[in-house]
């Protein structure tokens, strides 16, 4: 661990790994912040099963954030430091239960602090559903890459692949996957791969890239991760699971989001085709809910680079 990171950790009044029972499973969570009176931000990562950038192994890596909030970083059950084999029938609701338990535990530790959720992609599902269940415990939500419905299956996403330089064989596979009434994990993986490889739907080449190498090195040298925890960022309990992606492909959060009763700030990359941005913008406009807002980040896509992360940072700086 380098001197700069060590100094950041030592300067934080709060810098601790806590263990809570979430949804019946003991799980470790990183809590860190410059002072104990800052707003609390619980991070809900994407994937499912991809605990970056804010993970338990990232202690001291995000001083800009921890100077402005108490950052709660949770490697969701089945990945990272909380890696485990997922039950075959594990459901979205099981993870909402874990999220609700975490909110209760953090609220118990910081009863006077404002509490916000930061959900990214899959994490936005947990944000929306937890917000619906326990609005009295949440002061607001920020999401990046909000899941709405028909994940990756919008007509715009399909058209983008069909109009791309993808080989005809790939286009035929995507057409079959998109037309299938039995959309499954195989269909989702084919769509995801094609969107990633042949469109700007995941990454926008016009966006300055986040410092991925620096972040990965920081996680590898974490004072809290063992090597197996680092490996479990990508090779983990989600690899053989099919229940979550099947349920996600059918999920419709429109009624949930229409009814949000706390500030709910959606950030969307301009070229995002995974959680397709035009659909999100249209939905928010028609929802006529003053709590629900959408801000489009230019030259950004589903995976935030420098522009996307800056937008998230600015939202956190404005919390009260």
Secondary structure, DSSP 8 states (H G I E B T S, - for coil): --HHHHHHHHH-SEEEEEEEEETTEEEEEEEEESSTTS-EEEEE-BTTTB--SS-GGGTTS-HHHHTTSEEEEE--TTSGGG-----TT--HHHHHHHHHHHHHHHHHH-TTS-EEEEEETHHHHHHHHHHHH-GGG-SEEEEES---BSTT--HHHHHHHHTSS--HHHHHHHHHHHH-SS--HHHHHHHHHHHHHHSSSS--TTS----HHHHHHHHHT-SS--HHHHHTTTSSTTTT--HHHHHHHH-B-HHHHHT--SEEEEEEETT-TTTTHHHHHHHHHHH--TTEEEEEETT--SS--HHHHHHHHHHHHT--
